[in-house]
Amino acid sequence: MKRIFLYIAFIFSVAAFAQNEQLAQNYFERGEFEKAAMIYQDLDKAQARNPYFAQKLAECYQQLKQFDKAEKLLLDKIELTRQPLLYVDLGYNYQLQQNQAKADAYYKKAIDAVAETPGNVFTVANAFEKKVLVRQALTAYETASSVNKSMNFDYQMALLQGQLGNVEQMIDRLLSFAFNNPQNLQMVQNQLSRFMNEENTSENFNTQLRKALLLQTQKSQDTFWNEFLSWYFVQRKEYSKAFIQQKAIYRRNPDSFMNVVNLGRLAAEENEDTTAKEIFDFVSQNTMEQDLLMDAEYYVLQIDIKQAKDADLPLIKQRIDADMEKFGTTPYSLKLQILKADFEAFQLKDTKAAVATLNRALELQLNKFQQAQVKMKMSDILLLEEKFNQAIIFYAQVEEDLKNDAVGNEASFRVARASYFKGDFEWAQKQLKVLKSSSSQLIANDAMELFLLISDNTVEDSTQTALKKFARADFKLYQNKKQEALDEFKNLRATDKTESIQDVTLLRLGRIYEGMGQYDLALQNYAEIIDKYKEGIYVDEALFYSAEIYNKKLNQPEKAKPLYEKMIFEHEDSIYFIEARKQYRILRGDAQSS
């Protein structure tokens, strides 16, 4: 029983100690240094050999300009504990009094302690870093590693060099650390990514990093550097340059082939169609594995369908039929079967053939995720046929089967979108309100855009007349009936003067004209948004799409540059901000040498 009481008393004492420490910290953060000092005095007495509370107490004295008290406290604590990190605190106490000579003398004592016992570097360098004494921290690390050659502080020293603005030295040390410690490669790349994306320093940093990596690939035959350079180009979304590195790696190490395949998938997902096709052509020429050959053909078909004119469709159909004959109707070729159904429904307008393709797929031994993919496409086709209720039921089944999965979230969004197409805006809004906070950023963005479209056009027009016309035209776009959609959007502009629907209608018209290759008409519609609706929510898209046309379609970079510039300085919250900034820097000349 006595032991139990002792144990309970011990638990309470530990809890009380922790509460006092937290209370002292709270006082300190609120600037009530006298109250904080009183508590830290008690804590320091209770743990006299723990330098931490003495350091905190010294900080309170320094805030109160009681430097003599801080000096006596630290000297006594050094005498008691022999902890060299306290020399840093003592030196800093003199630095606060503008006595740099004495401060440096104590800093030297701390570093001398590291020279005598290199293990002291961990506490001493950390103490310097906490005081933002970067050069002294560097000296501490350099001293330790010079005395004990087995100690390597490249990573810590690299970050300190970065704080000093010594970009080249920082990069060299990080690369050296990564090469010698490949298990920490991810940590190094995460750190580099942060600097690559910093607004004020990124281009100089990117230039230096690329030069350093290129130099390493020239000096060494180790594919580690080609992989690193490929990673760099992927961060820059320069997939064609990353591909050059991956090919070089493959020639020396054929086991790296999957890295080429993954790069192709990434390029395709980022709509870098030319590079993606080039990569998958390379894949097809360099493998005999059926799953990779099918993967390559699938991605190339996707791109070709996206870019196809009506005259191209018969040949694409022949290719798909040949692929199905080659790869067979099995669970392994499911995504090819779904692509076939989509092509039949949306391009060839043959929904019966599409449904038959999907029904054959459902007869296979599929897992629940594969079944969901087929049902999702079946729902898309039912929606295409304007069978709204049936489509919603199918989407809801997928949503129910995969509640906490990304596919389930996508099904939820498609239920809301189908309700919107149908004109049931109230139900759509209920779904979208939940989806706005989806863990998938893409679904959340789409949900927010549709939610705002409905909300904005309900406030001004309670009958939702304009919104119903707009949703009908939007549905024509979904059905791939571009000319009909164009006519309906133009009619809406001509006959309905609801102000809230005007800018988004212009945006839709611009996108349709752009898809048809009528860039002058697309630019006219975007320009009207920029001029008349500059406070609206679609102006960032109008700016970005205009810049992209001038830059990539019309080869007029001098007209694109001010549009990208306006995007990055006035629309930092836009989902197009990062790409606009990248393109602006390229046009400005920042990336020519990077």
Secondary structure, 3 states (H helix, E strand, C coil): CHHHHHHHHHHHHHHHHHHHHHHHHHHHHCCCHHHHHHHHHHHHHHCCCCHHHHHHHHHHHHHCCCHHHHHHHHHHHHHHHCCCHHHHHHHHHHHCCCCHHHHHHHHHHHHHHHHHCHHHHHHHHHHHHHCCCHHHHHHHHHHHHHHCCCCCCHHHHHHHHHHCCCHHHHHHHHHHHHHHCHHHHHHHHHHHHHHHCCCCCHHHHHHHHHHHHHHHHHHCCCHHHHHHHHHHHHHCCCHHHHHHHHHHHHHHCHHHHHHHHHHHHHHHHCCCHHHHHHHHHHHHHCCCCHHHHHHHHHHHHHHHHHHCCHHHHHHHHHHHHHHHHHHCCCHHHHHHHHHHHHHHHHHCCCHHHHHHHHHHHHCCCCCHHHHHHHHHHHHHHHHHCCCHHHHHHHHHHHHHHCCCCHHHHHHHHHHHHHHHHHCCHHHHHHHHHHHCCCCCHHHHHHHHHHHHHHHHHHHCCCCCHHHHHHHHHHHHHHCCCHHHHHHHHHHHHHHCCCHHHHHHHHHHHHHHHHHCCCHHHHHHHHHHHHHHCCCCCCHHHHHHHHHHHHHHHCCCHHHHHHHHHHHHHHCCCCCCHHHHHHHHHHHHCCCCCC
